[in-house]
Amino acid sequence: AARARVVVIPPRPAAVSISGSATRVASGSSVVIDGTVTSAAGEALPRHRVVLLRRGPLRWLRVGHALTDAAGQVSFTTPAIDATSRFRLRTDHRAHSGIWRVVEQPGLIAAAQRDGATTRVTAQSSGARAGDKVVLFRRVGGRLVKLRHGVLDADGGAAFEVKARQARTVYVV
């Protein structure tokens, strides 16, 4: 009986796709990032290490890793989003996905109070930063007309004083 030695070389990852559960989130939220690792022939590859990368100020930073399942898929939950962020996936054979961008949307609460001849419009933000631009508009016939602009203070607030109007007025911050 003759014996032959067969060497099997597993296919290498040629591509990794990326998708996410959201592209816009509230400050402090997380996103689920999914990916699929495939060979050059397009077949899904199980048991390959995939790293989740987040773009830092100077380079891509590793924020998670996992092995693909039997269908070649992997899933990550991102760290809390505290600024607009970019993510990508990298396989153990250096195949990179495209970039998944997640925009942080700060929350904003506005209130108006009339006091004699002036109306004071205040805004308080959660998730925005001191120095971010804030704009006050008045709704006129279905359009927004810019009245004032300012910046958020260290506490995330801004205030505007405008001349009080006799007619019902809708302000937008």
SEVEXFI-657481 format. One record per residue (C-alpha): residue number from 1; x, y, z. Coordinates in nm, 3 decimals. Example, Ala and Ser with C-alpha at 12.3 -4.5 7.8 and 13.67 -1.06 7.14 Angstrom:
SITE pos       u       v       w
SITE   1   1.230  -0.450   0.780
SITE   2   1.367  -0.106   0.714
//
This chain:
SITE pos       u       v       w
SITE   1   0.000   0.000   0.000
SITE   2   0.134   0.340  -0.094
SITE   3   0.080   0.646   0.114
SITE   4   0.074   0.995  -0.027
SITE   5   0.118   1.303   0.181
SITE   6  -0.133   1.574   0.094
SITE   7  -0.073   1.929   0.205
SITE   8  -0.387   2.139   0.225
SITE   9  -0.339   2.513   0.221
SITE  10  -0.649   2.688   0.353
SITE  11  -0.771   2.986   0.151
SITE  12  -0.647   3.324   0.270
SITE  13  -0.885   3.608   0.346
SITE  14  -0.901   3.838   0.046
SITE  15  -1.176   4.071   0.165
SITE  16  -1.373   4.170   0.469
SITE  17  -1.702   4.355   0.442
SITE  18  -1.833   4.599   0.702
SITE  19  -2.178   4.720   0.802
SITE  20  -2.323   4.880   1.112
SITE  21  -2.650   4.912   1.298
SITE  22  -2.645   5.293   1.270
SITE  23  -2.465   5.589   1.114
SITE  24  -2.600   5.851   1.357
SITE  25  -2.624   5.803   1.733
SITE  26  -2.680   6.002   2.049
SITE  27  -2.375   6.087   2.254
SITE  28  -2.260   5.791   2.466
SITE  29  -2.439   5.529   2.253
SITE  30  -2.278   5.222   2.096
SITE  31  -2.311   5.072   1.749
SITE  32  -2.299   4.708   1.641
SITE  33  -2.042   4.658   1.362
SITE  34  -2.071   4.340   1.153
SITE  35  -1.836   4.192   0.896
SITE  36  -1.791   3.891   0.671
SITE  37  -1.450   3.750   0.575
SITE  38  -1.429   3.598   0.226
SITE  39  -1.163   3.437   0.007
SITE  40  -1.065   3.550  -0.343
SITE  41  -1.322   3.300  -0.475
SITE  42  -1.594   3.464  -0.264
SITE  43  -1.643   3.181  -0.013
SITE  44  -1.696   3.272   0.353
SITE  45  -1.401   3.183   0.577
SITE  46  -1.459   3.056   0.933
SITE  47  -1.215   3.078   1.226
SITE  48  -1.020   3.384   1.114
SITE  49  -0.921   3.654   1.360
SITE  50  -1.073   3.996   1.291
SITE  51  -0.975   4.320   1.467
SITE  52  -1.207   4.621   1.508
SITE  53  -1.012   4.943   1.454
SITE  54  -1.119   5.299   1.545
SITE  55  -0.948   5.597   1.390
SITE  56  -0.753   5.792   1.650
SITE  57  -0.587   6.132   1.611
SITE  58  -0.268   5.982   1.464
SITE  59  -0.345   5.623   1.363
SITE  60  -0.595   5.338   1.374
SITE  61  -0.642   5.203   1.729
SITE  62  -0.745   4.848   1.815
SITE  63  -1.069   4.841   2.015
SITE  64  -1.176   4.476   1.984
SITE  65  -1.108   4.137   1.828
SITE  66  -1.299   3.815   1.759
SITE  67  -1.297   3.497   1.547
SITE  68  -1.532   3.455   1.254
SITE  69  -1.809   3.198   1.300
SITE  70  -1.888   2.903   1.070
SITE  71  -2.045   3.144   0.817
SITE  72  -1.736   3.370   0.815
SITE  73  -1.918   3.643   1.005
SITE  74  -1.811   3.850   1.302
SITE  75  -1.990   4.108   1.518
SITE  76  -1.863   4.380   1.755
SITE  77  -2.021   4.635   1.984
SITE  78  -1.825   4.960   1.970
SITE  79  -1.712   5.155   2.274
SITE  80  -1.933   5.453   2.363
SITE  81  -1.944   5.711   2.084
SITE  82  -1.839   6.049   2.222
SITE  83  -1.743   6.211   1.890
SITE  84  -1.790   6.136   1.521
SITE  85  -1.590   5.816   1.471
SITE  86  -1.459   5.598   1.190
SITE  87  -1.428   5.219   1.219
SITE  88  -1.284   4.947   0.999
SITE  89  -1.209   4.576   1.023
SITE  90  -0.875   4.400   0.960
SITE  91  -0.821   4.024   0.924
SITE  92  -0.530   3.814   1.045
SITE  93  -0.393   3.825   0.686
SITE  94  -0.410   4.207   0.666
SITE  95  -0.723   4.235   0.451
SITE  96  -0.901   4.563   0.539
SITE  97  -1.265   4.659   0.509
SITE  98  -1.394   4.994   0.400
SITE  99  -1.466   5.260   0.663
SITE 100  -1.790   5.277   0.864
SITE 101  -1.853   5.634   0.984
SITE 102  -2.069   5.700   1.290
SITE 103  -2.180   6.058   1.356
SITE 104  -2.244   6.163   1.714
SITE 105  -2.558   6.375   1.742
SITE 106  -2.565   6.584   2.058
SITE 107  -2.900   6.641   2.226
SITE 108  -3.040   6.992   2.261
SITE 109  -3.319   7.130   2.478
SITE 110  -3.445   7.481   2.411
SITE 111  -3.686   7.705   2.601
SITE 112  -3.813   8.058   2.556
SITE 113  -3.941   8.299   2.819
SITE 114  -4.095   8.637   2.750
SITE 115  -4.017   8.918   2.992
SITE 116  -4.174   9.249   2.890
SITE 117  -4.012   9.373   2.568
SITE 118  -3.761   9.088   2.534
SITE 119  -3.772   8.716   2.488
SITE 120  -3.490   8.507   2.629
SITE 121  -3.423   8.182   2.442
SITE 122  -3.198   7.936   2.624
SITE 123  -3.047   7.613   2.495
SITE 124  -2.882   7.333   2.689
SITE 125  -2.684   7.063   2.511
SITE 126  -2.581   6.713   2.609
SITE 127  -2.290   6.566   2.418
SITE 128  -2.172   6.888   2.254
SITE 129  -1.852   7.068   2.347
SITE 130  -1.780   7.413   2.478
SITE 131  -1.720   7.645   2.185
SITE 132  -1.952   7.458   1.945
SITE 133  -2.158   7.696   1.731
SITE 134  -2.527   7.747   1.816
SITE 135  -2.768   7.932   1.585
SITE 136  -3.109   8.083   1.669
SITE 137  -3.371   8.087   1.393
SITE 138  -3.730   8.212   1.373
SITE 139  -3.983   8.025   1.161
SITE 140  -4.146   8.258   0.910
SITE 141  -4.397   8.116   0.661
SITE 142  -4.242   7.769   0.656
SITE 143  -3.882   7.898   0.627
SITE 144  -3.615   7.948   0.891
SITE 145  -3.471   8.297   0.924
SITE 146  -3.139   8.331   1.106
SITE 147  -3.157   8.574   1.399
SITE 148  -2.842   8.526   1.606
SITE 149  -2.548   8.293   1.652
SITE 150  -2.329   8.213   1.950
SITE 151  -2.120   7.940   2.106
SITE 152  -2.181   7.692   2.386
SITE 153  -2.034   7.783   2.723
SITE 154  -1.837   7.544   2.946
SITE 155  -2.165   7.398   3.083
SITE 156  -2.303   7.327   2.733
SITE 157  -2.550   7.616   2.740
SITE 158  -2.624   7.922   2.529
SITE 159  -2.869   8.210   2.567
SITE 160  -3.012   8.463   2.323
SITE 161  -3.217   8.775   2.386
SITE 162  -3.444   8.900   2.111
SITE 163  -3.710   9.167   2.088
SITE 164  -4.048   9.025   2.195
SITE 165  -4.305   8.995   1.916
SITE 166  -4.681   9.044   1.945
SITE 167  -4.758   8.750   1.715
SITE 168  -4.708   8.386   1.811
SITE 169  -4.345   8.304   1.722
SITE 170  -4.164   7.972   1.676
SITE 171  -3.792   7.975   1.753
SITE 172  -3.552   7.701   1.647
SITE 173  -3.205   7.648   1.798
//
